[in-house]
Amino acid sequence: MKIEYTGRGFEVTKEMKEHTSSKMKLIKKMLNSINDVSVVLSTEKYRHKAEIKFLSNKQLFQGQEETVDMFQSIDRVIEKLEKQARRFKEKKLRYKRSTSDSIKVQIENTGMEEDLDESEIKIIKIDNYQVKPMNLEEAVEELVKLKQEFTVFRNSESNAVTVLFQRNDGNYGYIEP
């Protein structure tokens, strides 16, 4: 787990880094894979503000807290993130994967020969997908950020549902009805 620290208005000390990373290990045990942890610590007069953001399982977790002590701010933010992670895990366990929008076509041959009469086509639903309104640039950023093969979105300029995908040559293509 790589943690990026940013201090605004003061220098982030080694103790603060160690304190934050030790607390984040508890969340890592809960969520397994945590990517790109961003910790922003800032001071303004007597207020100490801690902000933590990270991406796990294609879900963004973020929290911020402001107190008179930096270590107390960090502890409170970690508590908020633990609560978010716990809710995320419980929600994942509570609801079975509802797979109504996507399809997967699988052809199973029963014998060694390629006989279409013996093959069977099964349609298997694999994922729900929320269609968000955004422009092409935002869709490309989301595709890269989430490391997906494709993304479906509502084009904010044409108001049509669009599929954006990465081509084999490294460029991006999109399908719009």
N, C-alpha and C positions, 0 to 999 in steps of 0.2 A: 504494500500500500504506500503510494507516494503522496506525501502531504506538502502542499505549497503554502508557505506562510507569508503574509503581507502585514507589515506594521505601518499604521498611519498615525503620525504624530509622536511616535516613539520607536525604539529599537526592540524587536522581539527577542527575549532572552532565551537561553538554553533551557532553563527551568520551565518556561511556558511551553516550549516545544515538546519537552519530555512529558509534561503533564497532559497536554492535549493528545499526544500520540498514545499514551497509556490508556486514556479514557476511550479513544477511538477503537482500540483493540476489542473492547467489549461489544461495540456495534458490529465490528467485522465478524465476530463469532456468530452474531445473529443473522447477518445477511450474506455471509460467505464471500461474495465478490464485490469489492468497493473500488471504484475507479475515480481518479482525478479529484482528490479532496482539496478543497480550497478553504483556507482559514484566514480571515481578515480580522485583525485586532486593531482597535483604534481608541484614542483617548481625546476627549474634548472637555476641557476644564476638569471637573471632578467625576465625569462619567467615563466608564470603561466599557466599551462595546465589543462583543465577540460575535462573529458571523461565520458560520460553517456551512459549506455546500458540498455535496458529492453525488455521484451517479452510481446506482447499484441496480442490477437487473432491469435496465432501461427505465428506471424510476428515479426522479430527482428528489433528493432529500435536502432540506435547507432549514436553517433556524438562526435566530439572532436574539441576543439578550444584552441588556444594559444595566450595570450595577455600579457600585462605588469601588469594587475590587475586581481586577482582571481575572483572577483565578476563580472567583465566584461566578463571573459571567461565563467563563468557559464551562464550568460544571453545569450551570443551568442550560446552556445551549446543548450540551451532550445529553442531558436528561430529556430535552425536547426531541432530539434526534432519536434517542432510544424509544421514546413513546411512538414516534412516527414509524420506526422500523417494526416495532411490535404490532402496531395496527396493520401495517402492510403484510406481515407474515400471517396474522390471523385472518385477514381478508382473503389472502391467497388460499389458506387452508379451508376456510368456510365455504367459499364458492367454488364449485367445480368449474373447470374450464368450459365455458359456453362457446361452442364453435359453430357459429351460424353463418358467417359471411365468406370465409375462404374455403377453397376446395383443394383437394389433393387427389390426383388421378393415379391409380396404381393398377398396372396390368400384371396379372399373375398367370403364367403359363403352367399348365399341369404336367405337360410332357416335355421331352427334349426338342421335338420338332416345333416349328413356328406355325401353329394352326390357330387362326383367328376364332374358329368356332369353339375351341376348348378354352380360350382365354376369357377372363372375366374382368370387367372394369368395375372398380369400387370407387365411390366418391366419399372422401373422408373430410369432414369439416375440421379445421385445425386452429382457427384463431378468430377472435373478434377484433374489429379494427375501427377506431374512431376516425371519422373524416373531418379534419380541421381545416378551416379557411386560412390560406396563406398564399404568398406569391411564389414563383419558381425559385428565387434566390433563397428564401427561407426554407423551402422544401429540400434544396440541395444541402443546406447547412444541417438540417435535421437528419438527413440520410447519412451524412458523414459522421455526425456526432454520435448517433445511435448504432452505427456500423451495420446497417440493414442492407438487404439486397434490393428492396424497393420500398416506396412509401406511397400511400394513397392520400390525396388531399383535395380540398375544394379550391380551385384556382380563384383567388379573390378578384382577378381582373375579368375573367370570362364567366365566373360562377358555375363552372362545369367541374365534375369530378374527374380528377387527373391522376394517372399513375406515373411516377418518376422512378427510373431505374438506372443503374450503372451498367454501361455497355462493356463488352470484352476489351475494347480498345482504350478504356479508361475514361471516356467521355460519358455524359449523361444523356439519356433519352427520356422522352415522355410521351404518353398516350393520352389523348383527349378526344372524347366522342364528339 
